[in-house]
Amino acid sequence: MQVKFLTKKSDVFSYGVVLIEVICGKPALDDALPTQQMNLALWALSCDKKGTFHEMMDPYLIGKVNMDSLNKVLELAWKCLEERRENRPPMGYVLCQLEEALHLELASHVSNENEDSSIHSSVGSGFTDEIEDVV
């Protein structure tokens, strides 16, 4: 990929790199790694094409994060990392997708709390109101 000048779409690409950093729990650049793994975004894209990206994911996330939410963020990261800048989404779209991922994550926590609690009514409205205030 060649960068000639910075644009809003290059910011979107950078945001995609940050999303991959979060999902993998690794820095964007690591010169201590073999050459093909130094650039996290390029390595992640390569692993995705091979179908091995799941091996790069931060194991801490597995079982602790709603997989639908995680997959939504991962799909968003791939869109942000599109090689052709005109194929990258605008930041407004990125924000909407992240909000949807957050809603999926929060809904799964509420659902899990309801399953774990024998008194469903005590969980309901207070916690949900707090979530609404955050979002």
Backbone bond lengths (Angstrom), bond angles and torsions (degrees), N, CA, C in turn:
res aa  C-N    CA-C-N  psi(-1)  N-CA   C-N-CA  omega(-1)  CA-C   N-CA-C  phi
1 M - - - 1.441 - - 1.524 108.86 -
2 Q 1.314 116.21 135.53 1.453 121.58 178.87 1.518 109.51 -108.78
3 V 1.313 115.23 137.58 1.460 120.39 177.49 1.520 107.47 -115.42
4 K 1.319 116.18 119.54 1.459 120.48 -179.89 1.520 111.15 -102.72
5 F 1.326 117.30 -35.54 1.457 121.69 178.37 1.518 108.25 -157.38
6 L 1.315 115.23 158.13 1.461 120.32 -178.07 1.519 110.55 -88.59
7 T 1.327 114.83 137.90 1.458 121.84 179.87 1.526 108.42 -138.08
8 K 1.316 116.31 178.49 1.465 120.37 173.60 1.521 110.02 -59.79
9 K 1.325 116.44 -34.88 1.466 120.22 -179.09 1.529 111.42 -71.65
10 S 1.339 117.70 -27.82 1.467 118.56 174.73 1.529 109.43 -72.64
11 D 1.335 117.16 -31.20 1.467 120.49 173.19 1.527 110.49 -63.62
12 V 1.328 116.58 -39.45 1.467 121.22 178.30 1.528 109.27 -62.83
13 F 1.327 117.07 -43.00 1.468 120.71 177.59 1.530 109.56 -59.05
14 S 1.320 116.55 -46.93 1.470 120.75 179.46 1.523 111.15 -59.86
15 Y 1.313 116.74 -37.95 1.459 120.24 178.17 1.530 110.42 -65.39
16 G 1.331 116.29 -37.28 1.462 120.07 175.02 1.517 111.63 -60.71
17 V 1.324 116.39 -38.48 1.469 120.72 176.97 1.524 109.66 -62.38
18 V 1.323 117.08 -43.54 1.468 121.02 178.89 1.530 110.37 -61.41
19 L 1.327 117.41 -41.96 1.469 120.29 178.62 1.527 110.78 -61.12
20 I 1.339 116.89 -42.08 1.469 120.27 178.68 1.532 110.19 -65.96
21 E 1.329 117.41 -38.14 1.466 120.49 176.03 1.530 110.54 -58.00
22 V 1.321 116.50 -44.46 1.466 121.16 -179.05 1.525 110.41 -65.64
23 I 1.326 117.06 -45.58 1.464 121.25 -177.39 1.524 111.73 -66.29
24 C 1.327 116.50 -35.64 1.466 120.53 -177.28 1.529 113.22 -92.74
25 G 1.327 116.61 -20.41 1.461 119.01 -176.61 1.516 111.83 68.23
26 K 1.339 116.09 31.68 1.464 121.73 -177.99 1.530 109.06 -130.95
27 P 1.343 116.82 155.82 1.470 119.34 177.25 1.526 111.67 -73.63
28 A 1.324 116.16 157.76 1.468 121.78 -178.97 1.524 111.65 -62.46
29 L 1.302 116.93 -37.41 1.463 121.99 178.89 1.517 108.99 -130.82
30 D 1.333 115.84 135.75 1.463 120.60 178.86 1.521 107.94 -145.62
31 D 1.330 116.52 99.81 1.463 119.87 -176.55 1.525 113.17 -75.46
32 A 1.334 117.79 -1.94 1.459 120.97 175.29 1.530 111.59 -81.87
33 L 1.325 116.80 -12.81 1.467 121.64 -179.29 1.524 110.64 -88.83
34 P 1.337 117.14 163.42 1.466 119.86 174.01 1.531 110.35 -57.37
35 T 1.317 116.76 154.05 1.463 123.18 -174.22 1.522 113.12 -48.59
36 Q 1.335 118.41 -45.60 1.469 121.04 -176.58 1.523 112.81 -70.61
37 Q 1.340 117.67 -9.29 1.464 121.41 -179.52 1.533 113.28 -113.76
38 M 1.324 117.95 -0.57 1.475 121.32 -176.99 1.522 112.90 -62.56
39 N 1.322 116.74 -42.40 1.462 122.51 -178.85 1.525 107.73 -96.13
40 L 1.323 116.55 107.38 1.464 121.75 -173.66 1.521 112.61 -57.67
41 A 1.326 117.91 -44.59 1.470 120.64 -177.23 1.524 111.03 -63.01
42 L 1.330 117.16 -45.77 1.470 119.95 179.70 1.522 111.03 -65.85
43 W 1.330 116.51 -40.04 1.463 120.90 178.01 1.531 110.08 -63.79
44 A 1.326 116.77 -43.08 1.467 121.02 179.85 1.525 110.83 -62.92
45 L 1.334 116.85 -44.46 1.469 120.34 178.58 1.526 110.69 -61.51
46 S 1.324 116.57 -40.91 1.464 121.09 178.27 1.531 110.72 -63.59
47 C 1.317 116.48 -45.00 1.471 120.45 178.98 1.522 111.23 -64.91
48 D 1.328 117.01 -36.53 1.460 120.33 178.13 1.526 110.36 -62.52
49 K 1.323 116.78 -43.09 1.470 120.48 178.94 1.525 111.32 -62.71
50 K 1.336 116.57 -33.21 1.472 121.35 179.48 1.531 112.12 -83.40
51 G 1.331 116.45 -10.44 1.461 120.20 -177.69 1.516 113.44 79.73
52 T 1.327 117.19 21.20 1.467 120.73 -177.72 1.529 112.99 -115.25
53 F 1.329 117.26 13.35 1.467 119.15 -176.03 1.522 111.97 -58.90
54 H 1.325 118.01 -35.49 1.469 120.79 -177.82 1.532 111.99 -54.69
55 E 1.342 116.83 -26.43 1.465 120.65 179.35 1.530 111.74 -70.78
56 M 1.327 116.62 -21.21 1.468 121.23 -179.50 1.521 112.65 -86.49
57 M 1.323 116.85 -17.55 1.464 120.59 -174.08 1.526 111.24 -63.99
58 D 1.310 115.23 146.26 1.455 121.59 177.35 1.526 108.33 -63.38
59 P 1.332 117.78 117.41 1.469 119.82 -177.85 1.527 112.83 -61.54
60 Y 1.322 117.32 -21.73 1.464 120.48 177.90 1.526 111.38 -61.56
61 L 1.329 117.13 -31.44 1.462 120.66 -177.14 1.525 112.75 -72.99
62 I 1.322 116.55 -31.33 1.461 120.92 -175.85 1.529 109.33 -65.84
63 G 1.315 114.98 124.40 1.456 120.73 179.72 1.525 113.80 85.68
64 K 1.329 117.05 -12.67 1.462 120.38 179.82 1.521 112.04 -108.62
65 V 1.323 116.12 -18.13 1.461 121.96 -177.45 1.524 108.00 -121.39
66 N 1.312 116.28 140.23 1.460 121.25 176.98 1.527 109.08 -59.49
67 M 1.326 117.40 125.07 1.464 120.87 -175.15 1.526 112.29 -66.80
68 D 1.325 118.35 -32.15 1.469 119.81 176.42 1.527 110.15 -64.19
69 S 1.316 115.94 -41.14 1.458 121.07 178.04 1.529 110.50 -65.10
70 L 1.318 116.26 -46.19 1.466 121.17 179.49 1.523 110.99 -61.79
71 N 1.319 117.21 -43.31 1.469 120.49 179.05 1.524 111.51 -64.19
72 K 1.322 117.39 -36.26 1.472 120.72 177.62 1.530 109.88 -63.69
73 V 1.324 116.80 -42.74 1.466 120.44 178.53 1.526 110.13 -66.48
74 L 1.320 116.98 -39.81 1.464 120.37 178.95 1.526 111.17 -64.45
75 E 1.321 117.19 -44.72 1.474 120.57 176.61 1.527 110.43 -59.17
76 L 1.312 116.37 -39.69 1.459 121.00 178.01 1.528 110.52 -64.37
77 A 1.319 116.69 -42.42 1.471 120.19 178.68 1.522 110.51 -58.71
78 W 1.338 117.24 -44.02 1.473 120.01 179.78 1.526 110.46 -61.64
79 K 1.331 116.98 -40.23 1.474 119.70 178.67 1.528 110.69 -64.36
80 C 1.320 116.35 -40.15 1.469 120.33 179.58 1.529 111.66 -67.27
81 L 1.326 116.60 -28.54 1.466 121.28 -177.10 1.528 113.45 -91.60
82 E 1.317 116.79 10.52 1.471 119.71 177.29 1.530 109.51 -52.51
83 E 1.328 115.78 135.41 1.463 119.82 -178.36 1.529 111.69 -62.96
84 R 1.313 116.20 -43.78 1.473 120.15 179.96 1.524 108.71 -84.82
85 R 1.312 116.19 120.14 1.469 120.37 -174.40 1.521 113.15 -59.16
86 E 1.330 117.62 -31.64 1.470 119.05 -179.84 1.531 112.24 -68.98
87 N 1.331 117.12 -15.19 1.468 120.96 177.11 1.531 112.55 -89.33
88 R 1.319 117.06 -8.66 1.466 120.55 179.17 1.528 109.59 -79.53
89 P 1.328 116.47 145.19 1.473 119.27 -178.85 1.524 111.54 -74.96
90 P 1.329 116.57 159.30 1.469 119.58 172.23 1.533 109.60 -72.17
91 M 1.322 116.63 158.99 1.468 120.04 -178.10 1.525 112.43 -63.00
92 G 1.323 118.53 -28.10 1.463 120.44 176.12 1.517 111.26 -60.68
93 Y 1.332 116.39 -40.57 1.462 121.59 177.23 1.530 109.45 -65.72
94 V 1.337 116.17 -42.60 1.467 120.78 179.25 1.525 109.57 -57.86
95 L 1.315 116.55 -46.10 1.461 121.33 179.15 1.525 111.47 -59.70
96 C 1.325 117.21 -46.16 1.476 121.05 179.98 1.523 111.28 -61.02
97 Q 1.327 117.13 -41.82 1.461 120.71 -179.64 1.527 111.21 -67.03
98 L 1.322 116.45 -38.57 1.464 119.58 177.28 1.524 111.08 -66.55
99 E 1.323 117.01 -37.66 1.466 120.09 176.42 1.523 110.64 -64.11
100 E 1.335 117.48 -40.63 1.470 120.49 176.72 1.523 110.65 -62.80
101 A 1.329 116.98 -42.05 1.465 120.63 178.47 1.524 110.25 -62.79
102 L 1.326 116.70 -40.04 1.461 120.84 177.60 1.523 110.86 -63.19
103 H 1.321 117.27 -43.82 1.469 120.70 178.29 1.528 110.74 -60.57
104 L 1.329 117.66 -42.01 1.466 120.85 177.57 1.528 110.56 -61.23
105 E 1.322 115.79 -44.00 1.466 120.56 -179.29 1.524 110.75 -64.42
106 L 1.317 117.08 -48.70 1.461 120.51 -178.86 1.523 111.76 -65.07
107 A 1.319 116.93 -38.63 1.467 120.51 178.73 1.520 110.66 -63.52
108 S 1.319 117.21 -36.65 1.466 119.34 179.74 1.521 110.67 -69.24
109 H 1.334 117.66 -33.18 1.464 120.16 177.26 1.522 110.75 -69.03
110 V 1.313 117.11 -41.99 1.463 120.95 177.83 1.520 109.28 -63.18
111 S 1.331 116.46 -43.51 1.460 121.57 179.67 1.526 110.79 -61.72
112 N 1.334 116.99 -44.52 1.464 120.86 179.14 1.519 111.38 -64.49
113 E 1.323 116.87 -39.41 1.461 119.45 178.25 1.521 110.79 -65.05
114 N 1.324 116.76 -38.70 1.462 120.22 178.84 1.516 110.74 -65.76
115 E 1.327 117.13 -38.36 1.458 120.06 179.17 1.520 111.06 -68.19
116 D 1.339 116.97 -35.50 1.459 121.05 -177.47 1.525 112.86 -79.92
117 S 1.305 117.19 -17.77 1.457 121.31 -175.12 1.520 110.51 -100.06
118 S 1.319 115.74 138.17 1.461 118.30 176.08 1.528 110.59 -86.08
119 I 1.330 117.14 -13.41 1.461 121.39 178.80 1.520 107.72 -113.95
120 H 1.328 116.39 88.43 1.463 121.58 -175.23 1.523 112.98 -62.70
121 S 1.296 118.18 -34.17 1.467 119.94 -174.67 1.521 112.60 -67.66
122 S 1.328 118.77 -25.82 1.462 119.99 -178.59 1.524 112.03 -73.88
123 V 1.321 118.92 -19.39 1.458 122.36 -178.48 1.511 110.80 -84.91
124 G 1.294 117.29 -42.58 1.451 127.35 -169.97 1.495 120.83 -37.82
125 S 1.308 116.79 -102.27 1.464 121.49 -160.90 1.517 114.42 -66.06
126 G 1.306 120.32 -39.24 1.460 120.66 -177.56 1.516 112.37 -60.14
127 F 1.320 116.86 -47.83 1.462 121.45 -179.81 1.519 110.58 -66.95
128 T 1.319 116.75 -42.54 1.462 120.93 179.89 1.520 110.84 -63.30
129 D 1.327 117.82 -39.83 1.466 120.88 177.99 1.520 110.83 -61.90
130 E 1.346 116.97 -39.26 1.460 120.23 178.03 1.522 110.46 -64.52
131 I 1.327 117.45 -40.48 1.458 121.44 178.70 1.518 109.66 -62.51
132 E 1.324 117.25 -44.75 1.459 121.18 179.98 1.530 110.82 -59.55
133 D 1.346 116.68 -37.80 1.460 120.18 179.28 1.521 111.43 -66.29
134 V 1.331 117.64 -36.47 1.462 122.14 -179.53 1.512 110.75 -70.49
135 V 1.323 116.66 -44.46 1.461 121.54 -176.93 1.491 109.22 -77.63
